[in-house]
């Protein structure tokens, strides 16, 4: 984006069989193409990250 500051957002998903993860990753790719920085975490992993802060 030509030096512009990217907007950032957090995308959380819950999955048992992987479908939600695939959808979240697709949303993340599309958001990146539109100039966003995306942090994608499963709910389980996000709890671990949040608890370590």
Backbone torsions as a table, in degrees:
resi	resn	phi	psi	omega
1	UNK	NA	40.5	171.4
2	UNK	48.7	46.5	176.0
3	UNK	80.7	-2.4	179.0
4	UNK	-70.1	150.7	177.9
5	UNK	-75.4	128.8	179.2
6	UNK	-81.4	141.6	172.1
7	UNK	-78.3	147.8	-175.3
8	UNK	-120.7	142.3	172.8
9	UNK	-145.9	159.5	-177.8
10	UNK	-103.6	128.4	179.0
11	UNK	-119.1	114.6	179.3
12	UNK	-108.5	144.2	178.4
13	UNK	-139.9	154.1	173.7
14	UNK	-120.4	134.1	-176.1
15	UNK	-148.8	151.3	172.3
16	UNK	-116.4	-33.6	-176.4
17	UNK	-116.2	2.4	175.1
18	UNK	98.5	-10.3	-177.4
19	UNK	-65.7	-43.1	179.5
20	UNK	-63.8	-35.8	177.5
21	UNK	-62.5	-44.9	179.8
22	UNK	-62.0	-40.8	178.7
23	UNK	-66.2	-44.0	178.9
24	UNK	-60.6	-41.7	179.2
25	UNK	-65.4	-38.0	177.2
26	UNK	-65.7	-43.6	176.7
27	UNK	-60.2	-42.3	178.6
28	UNK	-60.8	-42.1	178.4
29	UNK	-64.3	-43.3	179.1
30	UNK	-64.7	-41.3	178.7
31	UNK	-62.6	-40.6	178.2
32	UNK	-60.7	-41.3	178.4
33	UNK	-64.7	-22.6	179.8
34	UNK	-99.7	12.5	172.2
35	UNK	93.4	15.4	178.9
36	UNK	-102.0	150.2	168.2
37	UNK	-100.0	127.7	-173.5
38	UNK	-119.8	131.5	170.4
39	UNK	-104.1	119.3	-177.1
40	UNK	-113.7	124.4	178.7
41	UNK	-137.3	145.9	166.2
42	UNK	-72.9	155.6	178.8
43	UNK	-58.9	-38.6	-179.7
44	UNK	-63.1	-47.1	-179.8
45	UNK	-69.4	-36.1	-179.8
46	UNK	-63.9	-38.0	177.4
47	UNK	-60.5	-39.6	178.2
48	UNK	-64.8	-44.8	-179.5
49	UNK	-64.5	-46.6	-178.3
50	UNK	-62.5	-40.7	-179.3
51	UNK	-69.6	-21.8	-179.9
52	UNK	-87.7	-2.8	-179.0
53	UNK	-80.5	NA	NA
